[in-house]
Amino acid sequence: MTQPLGVILAGGRSSRMGGTDKATLVLDGQTLLQRAVDRLEPQVAALAVNTNTDLPTDLTQLPDSIGGHPGPLAGILAALNWAAAMGARHVVTVPVDVPFFPCDLVPRLLLAAGAHPVGLAIAADESGLHPTFGLWPVDLRPDLVSALEGGVRKVTDWTDTFGAAQAHFPATQPSSFLNVNRPGDLARAEAALAETP
């Protein structure tokens, strides 16, 4: 499988963060968006960001193609549409609000997807599934459009129909999938950063 494209999902409304765009939150002198770029860019052939605002970035910005902020599946569809336009067969997505995601994310997703009938894989660790971290085949676009039109909003409600492969990550770094949803989570991320050797 050739190196996939990458898209950072930053299209949410950040309501639990009081409306502050999580992509612009600063952790140890870097925005969450820049942290995601630094981790994902070396793993993919090209990179873009799914956003419904105008972010201060040189990345290609991909708005949801479906109105009303229907959730991460709309961002995944935007990623698939971009990948198709770029002539790619797969795209990897990561959420902007998980600042310590693994630097071997893409290789592990590719390995897991290699044994899947349609090449679909999502991340998992001992705490459960992390389905916005996924490797998505462009060929699934029509099915995703139908699912969204049918009212599906939860990522796993869609991926379960394909029995998505799971890329398992070890529990060696508990903060790998720490999600910054609320102000208190940003403090937890700062504490985790301070504890990192």
Protein Blocks (a to p, Z undefined) as FASTA:
>chain_A
ZZddddddfkbgolmnnopafklpceehiafklmmmmmmmmmpmbdcdddfbdcddfbdc
dddfbehinbjklmmmmmmmmmmmnopabdcdddfklmkbcfklmmmmmmmmmmpfnlpa
cdddfkbccfklccddfklmmmmmmmmmnopabfklmmmmnopacddddfkbmklmoccf
bfklmmmmmmmmmmpZZ
